[in-house]
Amino acid sequence: MKKSVVAITVAASMGIGSLFTGSSLVTEAASISNLKDKQNEIHNKRSNLKSDINDANTTINDLQGQQANVKSEMKRLDFAIGDTNAKIRDKTAKIGETQGKINQLQGEIQVIVDRMEKRNNLLKERARNYQETGGMINYIDVLMGAKSFSDFIDRANAVATIMEADQELLKQADMDKKELEEKRMKVEEDLANLQEMKSELEQMNKQLSTQRAAKDKLLSKLVRKEKEVHEGKLALEEEEQILAGQEAAVQKAIQLEKDRQAAAAAAAKAAKAPAQPSGGGASGKAPAISGGTFTRPASGIISSGFGTRPGFRPGEFHYGVDIANHASNVPILAAADGVVIRSYYSNSYGNCIFISHSINGQVYTTVYAHMEARLAETGAVVKKGQQIGIMGSTGDSTGQHLHFELHRGQWVPDRHNAINPVGIVPL
């Protein structure tokens, strides 16, 4: 059986006590007192479980609150990452525009360079003429060659204009150089600023993405933790339900004991009369009812015995015996008189029934698993040989069979009370 069944029925560790009539009861008063003590013990266990369930609910609510906070932070980070990406795209576009301006400036620079080169050539040509003609002396010759005062004025103006033009050429060349340098510095500064801003945004985006990944990891951890707490809570709830069934069974056992004390002889006679199984038109045959304390719970062959099973799951111990039968509607019988502790569907046991018995002052628990159908409900009083189900293959099962367990005492999580039914139950 799967390990999960341990968590499902921890509550079965509580004993039922002496549930039915028996010749070896110490005293009638002590029997009822013991049952009431056991009922109080079960009730206390249920109270503790309910407290654990409330704690689990509190933990789940806290985890859900943490998840909501993480999701809110993830939403904020998503918006921040989107905004940063938009800014990166904007800076990238501006870098492209600036690079375009640089390309345009390079064209303008070339025009200025060409203009400066022409002016330099003109100045060089003028300087060469000065050398060939004597420079300023040539200008004096021009002035002295005037034929009239008016001609002298005109010639003087002409010389001044030429000299002023030469100075303007030099001044304009210097201004062009300064303009070129200023434009180059400005555009390079703009480009550097844009690249720096883009780099900072990319670094910010990287940090935001790292934070987003961390939040995603945290959320996954919280979700897994909530799932674990949910599973633990479900196990606690099932345990509490089993305890509730046990408490109800003890209450019924108390009433039965009182009835026995009121009519001891009639009750003893009724307990010895075996009830015939109600086949309900089943195709499979029920085994004959034995005359002893226990009877065989189903007809068929023993397909797997008690203990370790070679070739099965490594290290797994089989705490019962498997009775296989491929016929349809094979009846499952109660192995002895008792009270149904729990009748329910388990993920591992499938449709299963737990029955508590009191045999000559000793409590036994029997388990019937993998049934197709259950015909006895939680709290029901059953007789030896009474049909309680139909053989099937539900839960963790690989074929139609009955998994039957016998425990000397209560069913406990580690199943250390399990004993080999062979030799005790007529199998």
C-alpha positions in Angstrom: 0.0 0.0 0.0 1.2 3.6 -0.6 2.7 5.6 2.2 -0.2 8.1 1.9 -2.6 5.8 3.7 -0.6 6.3 6.9 -1.6 9.9 7.0 -5.2 9.1 6.2 -5.9 7.0 9.2 -3.7 8.1 12.0 -6.9 8.5 14.1 -7.3 4.7 14.0 -4.6 4.4 16.6 -7.4 5.1 19.1 -8.9 1.8 20.4 -12.6 1.0 20.5 -12.4 -1.1 23.6 -14.8 -4.0 24.2 -17.5 -3.4 21.7 -19.5 -6.6 21.8 -20.5 -9.3 24.1 -17.9 -11.7 25.3 -17.6 -14.3 28.1 -14.2 -12.9 29.2 -15.4 -9.4 30.1 -13.9 -8.5 33.5 -17.0 -6.8 34.9 -20.0 -5.2 33.3 -19.4 -1.9 35.1 -15.7 -1.8 34.2 -16.4 -2.6 30.6 -18.7 0.5 30.2 -16.2 2.6 32.2 -13.4 1.6 29.9 -15.5 2.4 26.8 -16.3 5.9 28.2 -12.6 6.5 29.0 -11.8 5.6 25.4 -14.6 7.8 24.2 -13.1 10.8 26.1 -9.6 10.0 24.8 -10.9 10.0 21.2 -12.8 13.2 21.9 -9.6 14.9 23.1 -7.7 13.7 20.1 -10.4 15.2 17.8 -10.1 18.5 19.6 -6.4 18.5 19.1 -6.9 17.7 15.4 -9.4 20.4 15.0 -6.9 22.9 16.5 -4.2 21.6 14.0 -6.7 22.1 11.2 -7.4 25.7 12.3 -3.6 26.2 12.4 -3.3 24.8 8.9 -6.1 27.2 7.7 -4.2 30.1 9.3 -1.0 29.1 7.6 -2.8 28.7 4.2 -4.3 32.2 4.6 -0.9 33.6 5.5 0.7 31.9 2.4 -2.1 33.2 0.2 -1.5 36.7 1.5 2.2 36.4 0.8 1.5 35.2 -2.7 -0.8 38.2 -3.3 1.9 40.5 -2.1 4.5 38.8 -4.4 2.1 39.0 -7.4 1.5 42.7 -6.7 5.3 43.3 -6.6 5.7 41.2 -9.8 3.1 43.4 -11.5 5.0 46.5 -10.4 8.2 45.1 -11.8 6.6 44.1 -15.1 5.4 47.7 -15.5 8.9 49.0 -14.5 10.6 46.7 -17.0 8.2 47.8 -19.7 8.8 51.4 -19.0 12.5 50.9 -18.9 12.4 49.1 -22.2 10.4 52.0 -23.7 13.0 54.5 -22.5 15.8 52.3 -24.0 14.0 52.3 -27.3 13.6 56.1 -27.1 17.4 56.6 -26.3 18.3 54.2 -29.1 16.2 56.2 -31.5 17.8 59.4 -30.3 21.3 57.9 -30.6 20.4 57.1 -34.2 19.2 60.6 -34.8 22.4 62.0 -33.2 24.5 59.8 -35.4 22.6 61.2 -38.3 23.4 64.7 -37.2 27.1 63.6 -36.9 27.0 62.4 -40.5 25.3 65.7 -41.6 27.9 67.7 -39.6 30.7 65.8 -41.3 29.3 67.1 -44.6 29.2 70.6 -43.3 32.7 70.2 -41.9 33.9 69.2 -45.3 32.3 72.4 -46.8 34.0 74.5 -44.1 37.3 72.7 -44.7 37.0 73.3 -48.5 36.2 77.0 -47.9 39.2 77.3 -45.5 41.4 75.7 -48.0 40.4 78.1 -50.7 40.9 81.0 -48.5 44.3 79.7 -47.5 45.2 79.3 -51.1 44.0 82.9 -51.8 46.1 84.2 -48.9 49.1 82.3 -50.1 48.7 83.7 -53.6 48.4 87.2 -52.2 51.5 86.7 -50.1 53.4 85.4 -53.1 52.4 88.5 -55.1 53.6 90.7 -52.2 57.0 89.0 -52.5 57.1 89.4 -56.2 56.0 93.0 -56.3 57.5 94.2 -53.0 54.3 94.0 -51.0 53.4 97.3 -49.2 55.9 99.2 -51.4 53.8 98.2 -54.4 50.8 99.7 -52.6 52.7 103.1 -52.2 53.5 103.0 -55.9 49.9 102.6 -56.6 49.1 105.6 -54.5 51.9 107.8 -55.9 50.8 107.0 -59.4 47.6 108.9 -58.9 47.0 111.6 -61.5 44.7 113.7 -59.3 43.7 114.1 -55.7 40.4 112.4 -56.6 42.3 109.5 -58.2 44.5 109.3 -55.1 41.4 109.0 -52.9 40.0 106.3 -55.1 43.3 104.4 -55.1 43.6 104.8 -51.3 40.1 103.4 -50.8 40.9 100.5 -53.1 44.1 99.6 -51.2 42.3 99.9 -47.9 39.5 97.6 -49.2 42.0 95.0 -50.4 43.9 95.1 -47.1 40.6 94.9 -45.1 39.5 92.0 -47.2 42.7 90.2 -46.4 42.1 90.7 -42.7 38.5 89.5 -43.0 39.7 86.4 -44.7 42.0 85.7 -41.8 39.3 86.4 -39.3 36.6 84.3 -41.1 39.0 81.4 -41.3 39.6 81.6 -37.5 35.8 81.8 -36.9 35.2 78.7 -39.1 37.7 76.8 -37.1 36.0 77.7 -33.8 32.6 76.9 -35.2 33.8 73.5 -36.4 35.3 72.7 -33.0 32.2 73.8 -31.1 29.8 71.7 -33.3 32.1 68.7 -33.0 32.3 69.0 -29.2 28.5 69.5 -28.8 27.5 66.6 -30.9 30.1 64.3 -29.3 28.9 65.4 -25.9 25.2 64.7 -26.9 26.1 61.3 -28.2 28.1 60.4 -25.1 25.2 61.5 -22.8 22.7 59.4 -24.8 25.0 56.3 -24.7 25.5 56.8 -21.0 21.8 57.1 -20.3 21.1 54.0 -22.5 23.8 52.0 -20.6 22.2 53.0 -17.2 18.8 52.0 -18.5 20.1 48.7 -19.7 21.7 48.1 -16.3 18.5 49.1 -14.5 16.5 46.7 -16.7 18.9 43.9 -15.9 18.4 44.5 -12.2 14.7 44.6 -12.6 14.7 41.4 -14.5 16.8 39.8 -11.8 14.3 41.0 -9.2 11.4 39.7 -11.3 13.0 36.2 -11.6 13.6 36.2 -7.8 9.9 37.0 -7.2 8.8 34.3 -9.6 11.0 31.8 -7.8 9.6 33.0 -4.4 6.0 32.7 -5.7 6.7 29.1 -6.9 8.0 28.3 -3.5 5.0 29.8 -1.7 2.6 27.9 -4.1 4.4 24.6 -3.3 4.3 25.3 0.4 0.6 26.1 0.2 0.0 22.8 -1.6 2.0 20.9 1.1 -0.1 22.6 3.8 -3.3 21.8 1.9 -2.3 18.1 1.6 -1.5 18.0 5.3 -4.8 19.7 6.2 -6.7 17.1 4.1 -4.8 14.3 6.0 -5.8 16.0 9.3 -9.4 16.3 8.2 -9.5 12.6 7.2 -7.9 11.7 10.5 -10.6 13.7 12.3 -13.3 12.0 10.3 -11.9 8.6 11.3 -11.9 9.7 15.0 -15.5 10.9 14.6 -16.4 7.4 13.3 -14.5 5.8 16.2 -16.3 8.0 18.7 -19.6 7.1 17.2 -18.7 3.5 17.3 -17.7 3.6 20.9 -21.0 5.3 21.7 -22.8 2.6 19.9 -20.7 0.0 21.8 -21.7 1.5 25.1 -25.3 1.2 24.2 -24.8 -2.4 23.0 -23.1 -3.3 26.3 -25.9 -1.8 28.2 -28.4 -3.8 26.2 -26.3 -6.9 26.8 -26.4 -6.3 30.5 -30.2 -5.9 30.4 -30.6 -9.1 28.4 -27.3 -11.1 28.7 -28.7 -14.4 27.8 -30.6 -13.2 24.7 -27.6 -11.1 23.5 -25.2 -14.0 23.9 -27.4 -16.3 21.9 -27.8 -13.7 19.1 -24.1 -13.2 18.9 -23.5 -16.9 18.3 -26.0 -17.1 15.5 -24.0 -16.3 12.3 -25.7 -14.1 9.7 -25.8 -15.5 6.2 -24.2 -13.2 3.6 -26.6 -11.3 1.4 -25.3 -12.1 -2.0 -27.7 -9.7 -3.8 -27.6 -11.9 -7.0 -23.8 -11.9 -7.1 -22.1 -14.2 -9.6 -19.2 -14.9 -7.3 -19.7 -17.3 -4.4 -19.2 -16.4 -0.8 -17.0 -18.6 1.3 -18.6 -20.9 3.9 -19.0 -19.3 7.3 -16.6 -20.8 9.8 -17.7 -21.9 13.3 -14.8 -20.2 15.1 -14.2 -16.5 16.0 -13.1 -15.5 12.5 -14.3 -16.5 9.1 -12.7 -16.2 5.6 -13.6 -12.7 4.2 -13.7 -13.7 0.5 -13.4 -16.7 -1.8 -10.5 -17.0 -4.1 -6.7 -17.7 -4.1 -4.0 -16.1 -2.0 -2.1 -14.1 -4.6 0.2 -12.4 -2.2 1.1 -13.2 1.4 2.1 -11.3 4.5 5.6 -9.8 4.6 8.2 -8.8 2.0 7.3 -9.6 -1.7 10.2 -10.4 -4.1 10.0 -8.5 -7.3 7.7 -5.9 -5.9 8.6 -2.4 -4.8 12.1 -2.6 -3.2 12.0 -2.7 0.6 8.2 -2.6 0.8 6.5 -4.7 3.4 3.1 -6.2 2.7 1.0 -5.8 5.8 -1.8 -8.1 4.8 -2.8 -10.9 2.4 -4.3 -10.5 -1.1 -7.2 -12.8 -2.1 -7.7 -12.8 -5.8 -10.9 -13.9 -7.7 -11.7 -13.0 -11.3 -15.4 -13.8 -11.0 -17.9 -10.9 -11.0 -19.7 -9.6 -7.9 -17.5 -11.6 -5.5 -18.9 -10.9 -1.9 -16.7 -9.5 0.8 -17.7 -10.6 4.3 -17.0 -9.3 7.7 -14.3 -11.6 9.3 -15.9 -11.2 12.8 -18.5 -9.3 14.8 -17.6 -5.7 15.1 -18.3 -2.0 14.5 -17.3 -0.2 11.3 -14.8 2.5 12.2 -14.6 4.0 8.7 -16.2 3.2 5.3 -14.8 5.5 2.7 -12.7 5.9 -0.5 -8.9 6.2 -0.1 -6.5 7.1 -2.9 -4.3 4.1 -2.0 -6.8 1.6 -0.5 -9.6 2.5 -2.9 -13.1 1.6 -1.5 -12.1 0.3 2.0 -13.7 -0.5 5.4 -12.1 -0.6 8.8 -13.8 -2.8 11.5 -13.0 -3.0 15.2 -13.6 -6.2 17.0 -13.5 -7.3 20.7 -12.6 -11.0 20.9 -12.3 -12.5 24.4 -11.2 -9.2 25.8 -8.6 -8.5 23.0 -9.3 -5.7 20.5 -8.6 -6.6 16.8 -8.9 -4.4 13.7 -9.5 -5.7 10.2 -9.1 -3.8 7.0 -10.8 -4.6 3.6 -9.4 -2.7 0.7 -9.7 -2.2 -3.1 -13.4 -3.1 -3.1 -15.7 -2.2 -6.1 -18.5 -1.3 -3.7 -19.0 -0.8 0.0 -22.2 -2.2 1.6 -21.6 -1.1 5.2 -21.4 2.5 6.3 -19.3 4.1 9.1 -20.8 3.3 12.5 -22.6 0.2 11.3 -22.7 -2.9 13.6 -21.8 -6.0 11.6 -21.9 -9.7 12.2 -19.4 -12.4 11.3 -20.1 -13.4 7.7 -22.2 -10.4 6.9 -21.6 -9.1 3.4 -19.9 -5.6 3.6 -18.8 -5.1 0.0 -17.9 -6.5 -3.5 -14.4 -7.4 -4.6 -12.8 -4.9 -7.0 -9.6 -3.2 -8.1 -10.0 0.4 -6.9 -7.2 2.7 -5.6 -3.6 1.6 -5.9 -4.4 -1.8 -7.3 -3.2 -3.8 -10.4 -6.1 -6.4 -10.5 -9.3 -7.6 -8.9 -8.5 -8.8 -5.4 -9.2 -8.1 -1.7 -6.3 -6.7 0.4 -7.1 -8.0 3.9 -5.2 -6.8 7.0 -5.5 -8.1 10.6 -4.1 -6.0 13.5 -3.8 -7.1 17.1 -5.0 -3.9 18.7 -5.8 -0.6 17.0 -4.8 0.3 13.4 -1.7 2.6 13.9 0.2 4.7 11.3 3.3 2.5 11.2 1.1 -0.6 11.2 3.4 -2.3 13.8 0.2 -4.0 15.2 -0.3 -5.9 11.9 -0.1 -9.6 12.2 -0.1 -12.5 9.7 -3.8 -13.5 9.5 -2.9 -17.0 8.4 -3.5 -19.4 11.2 -5.9 -17.0 12.9 -8.4 -16.4 10.1 -9.3 -19.5 8.2 -7.7 -18.6 4.8 
